[in-house]
Amino acid sequence: MRLSPTVLAISALSCAVSVTAGAAEFDSFGSAAPDLVAPPPVSDFIFVLGLGLGIAPAYEGAAEYGMTFKPIVDVERLKIPGLLDIGGGPDLGGFSFAPSFSYAGARISVDHAALAGLSNVEATYALGAKVGYEFLINDMLRAKVYGAARYAFGGAEGVIGEVGVDVTARLTPQLELVGGPVVNFASNGYMDKYFGVTAAESAATGGRLGTYDPAGGIKSAGIKLAARYEFVPDTFLNLDASYSAYVGDARMSPIVTSGSQHQFTVGLGLSHRFAF
């Protein structure tokens, strides 16, 4: 049977439309369109590790400053199937968890005129955990309520930690700013070691520092600010600063009144995100 030119043309056009419609589901390189591609799996363990260098008071209540090193550690996601699922990414909010630790170098009295006559305090280490809950405000802003508690040992023994609120502004996909108020606390053992003055120590100072026995509780309150810039994928430049003022028994300590109630820190560091 012989087909007319008109019928052949209509058939060819129908085939072309069919091929075009099918091709719409793929890009120019033969890959499926984005809405047809399954999202990449989310890693069960995502964390950030790094190291920072900064300037901080030479000791609790000091008016003089020195160089410090500070590790950068943050757990962004931790999933244990059937048991635990926290975090999940910067856009999901919810609960977060991270280890928390701190270090205070040895306080050598002969190195600081304001401490002459006081006993030395060995380096203090503190280990614990930090938990928080993050609320998403909009595409740019989110807020987190958090708390951390650590057990201190070494030069001083006791429980220390902080509670606070962080507001995060993601200005660009690579740059975010974080800031908010924070309240620091410490138990009696820690306060006594860093802010107390025994009768023997008071006598050794010639009465310059009076006898003082502080109680545990709120130690200071202040504000923290930080910026993080992702200059290459999963690698960050970190800048942070803080201000705090001693309150309560810590503020009234002779060590603070002979030094400074106001404490400042500033730091710069590098960190990298790992995912497994």
C-alpha positions in Angstrom: 0.0 0.0 0.0 1.4 3.4 -1.0 1.1 6.3 1.5 0.6 9.8 0.4 3.1 12.5 1.2 0.6 14.2 3.6 0.2 11.0 5.7 4.0 10.6 5.9 4.5 14.1 7.1 1.9 13.8 9.8 3.5 10.5 11.0 7.0 12.1 11.1 5.7 15.0 13.1 4.0 12.7 15.6 7.2 10.8 16.2 9.1 14.0 16.7 6.6 15.3 19.3 6.8 12.0 21.1 10.6 12.0 21.2 10.7 15.7 22.4 8.2 14.9 25.2 10.3 12.0 26.4 13.5 14.0 26.2 12.1 16.7 28.4 12.6 14.3 31.3 16.4 14.4 30.7 19.0 17.2 30.4 21.2 17.8 27.4 23.8 15.3 28.7 21.3 12.5 29.1 20.9 12.8 32.9 17.5 12.8 34.6 15.9 16.1 35.4 16.6 17.3 39.0 13.0 16.5 40.2 13.5 12.9 39.1 16.8 12.4 40.8 16.8 10.8 44.2 18.4 13.1 46.8 21.9 12.0 48.1 21.7 10.1 51.3 22.4 12.0 54.5 25.4 10.8 56.5 24.7 9.3 59.9 27.7 11.1 61.6 28.6 14.6 60.6 31.1 16.6 62.8 33.4 19.6 62.6 37.0 19.5 64.0 39.5 22.4 64.1 41.9 24.4 66.1 41.9 28.1 67.1 44.4 30.6 68.5 43.3 33.5 70.6 43.9 36.1 73.3 42.2 35.7 76.7 42.7 36.8 80.3 45.8 35.2 81.9 43.7 33.7 84.7 40.2 34.0 86.1 39.8 37.7 87.1 43.0 38.9 85.5 43.6 42.3 84.1 46.4 41.0 81.9 46.1 38.9 78.8 47.9 36.0 77.1 47.8 33.7 74.1 45.5 30.6 74.2 44.8 27.5 72.0 41.2 26.3 71.7 39.9 23.1 69.9 36.9 23.5 67.7 34.5 20.6 68.0 30.8 20.4 66.9 28.6 17.4 66.2 26.1 18.4 63.5 24.4 15.0 63.1 24.4 11.7 65.0 22.1 8.9 64.0 22.0 5.5 65.6 19.2 3.5 63.9 16.5 2.7 66.3 18.0 4.6 69.1 19.0 8.1 68.4 18.6 10.7 65.7 19.7 14.3 66.4 20.8 17.1 64.1 20.6 16.4 60.4 21.8 19.6 58.8 21.7 23.4 59.2 18.2 23.7 57.6 16.4 21.2 59.8 16.5 22.5 63.3 15.7 20.3 66.3 18.0 18.8 68.9 21.8 19.0 68.8 24.5 17.4 70.8 28.3 17.9 71.0 31.1 17.1 73.4 32.2 20.0 75.6 35.6 20.5 77.1 37.7 23.3 78.4 41.2 23.9 79.7 42.7 26.5 82.0 46.4 26.7 82.2 48.3 26.7 85.5 48.1 29.8 87.6 51.6 30.6 88.8 51.4 33.3 91.4 55.0 34.6 91.0 54.2 35.4 87.3 51.5 37.9 88.3 52.1 40.8 90.8 48.4 40.8 91.7 48.6 37.2 92.9 51.8 37.5 95.0 51.4 35.4 98.1 48.6 33.1 96.8 49.1 29.4 96.3 49.6 28.1 92.7 46.8 26.4 90.9 47.7 23.6 88.5 46.1 23.3 85.1 42.4 22.4 85.2 40.7 20.2 82.6 37.0 19.9 82.1 35.0 17.3 80.1 31.2 17.1 79.5 28.5 17.6 77.0 26.5 20.4 75.3 22.9 20.0 74.2 20.6 22.4 72.5 17.4 22.9 70.5 17.3 25.0 67.4 14.3 26.9 66.0 14.0 27.9 62.4 12.8 31.5 62.0 13.1 31.9 58.3 15.5 31.0 55.4 18.2 33.4 56.9 17.6 33.3 60.7 17.5 30.6 63.3 17.9 30.5 67.1 19.2 27.9 69.5 18.7 27.5 73.2 21.6 25.5 74.7 23.3 24.3 77.9 26.6 22.7 78.7 28.0 21.1 81.8 31.5 19.8 82.4 33.3 18.1 85.3 36.5 19.9 86.1 39.5 18.1 87.5 43.2 18.8 88.0 43.9 22.2 89.6 40.3 22.6 90.6 37.5 20.1 91.0 33.8 20.7 90.5 31.1 21.3 87.9 31.3 24.2 85.4 29.2 25.2 82.4 27.0 27.7 80.7 23.5 28.3 79.3 22.7 30.7 76.6 20.9 31.6 73.3 22.5 31.8 69.9 21.0 33.6 67.0 22.4 32.6 63.6 22.2 34.7 60.5 23.2 33.0 57.2 24.2 36.0 55.1 25.3 33.9 52.1 25.6 30.2 51.5 29.2 30.5 52.7 29.0 33.1 55.5 27.1 32.9 58.8 27.2 35.1 61.9 26.3 33.8 65.4 25.7 35.8 68.5 23.8 35.8 71.8 23.9 36.1 75.6 25.5 33.5 77.8 25.5 32.9 81.6 28.4 30.9 83.2 28.1 28.9 86.4 30.5 27.0 88.6 30.2 24.8 91.7 31.7 25.6 95.1 34.9 23.6 94.6 35.8 25.4 91.4 34.9 28.8 92.8 36.9 28.3 96.0 40.0 27.4 94.1 40.0 30.3 91.6 38.2 33.0 93.6 38.8 32.1 97.3 41.6 33.3 99.6 42.5 31.3 102.7 43.6 32.9 106.0 47.2 31.7 105.3 47.2 33.2 101.8 45.8 36.5 103.1 48.6 36.7 105.7 51.2 35.9 102.9 49.9 38.9 101.0 50.4 41.1 104.0 46.6 41.6 104.2 46.5 43.1 100.7 44.0 40.3 99.8 41.5 39.6 102.5 40.2 36.1 103.5 37.4 35.1 101.2 35.2 31.9 100.9 32.9 32.1 97.8 29.9 29.9 97.2 29.0 28.1 94.0 26.4 29.5 91.5 26.3 32.0 88.7 29.9 33.1 88.0 29.5 35.6 85.1 27.2 36.8 82.3 28.1 38.2 78.9 27.7 38.0 75.2 29.5 35.9 72.5 29.9 36.7 68.8 31.3 34.5 66.0 31.6 34.4 62.2 32.3 31.3 60.1 33.2 31.5 56.4 33.3 28.4 54.2 36.2 29.4 51.8 36.4 25.9 50.2 33.7 23.1 50.5 33.5 21.9 54.1 36.5 23.9 55.3 35.9 27.0 57.4 37.7 30.1 58.7 36.4 30.9 62.2 36.5 34.3 64.1 35.0 34.7 67.5 35.0 37.3 70.3 33.3 37.5 73.7 32.7 39.8 76.7 31.7 38.7 80.2 31.4 40.4 83.6 31.7 38.6 86.9 28.6 38.6 89.1 27.8 37.5 92.6 30.5 35.9 94.8 33.0 35.9 91.9 32.7 39.7 91.5 33.3 40.3 95.2 36.5 38.1 95.2 39.7 40.0 96.2 41.3 38.3 93.2 38.8 40.0 90.9 38.8 43.4 92.6 42.6 43.5 92.3 42.4 42.4 88.7 39.3 43.1 86.5 35.6 42.3 86.6 35.4 42.6 82.8 36.8 39.8 80.7 37.4 39.8 76.9 38.4 37.1 74.5 39.1 37.0 70.7 40.1 34.1 68.5 40.8 32.9 65.0 40.8 29.3 63.8 40.4 26.8 61.0 38.0 23.8 61.0 36.8 21.1 58.6 33.5 19.1 58.4 33.7 15.3 58.2 30.8 13.0 57.3 30.5 9.3 57.6 
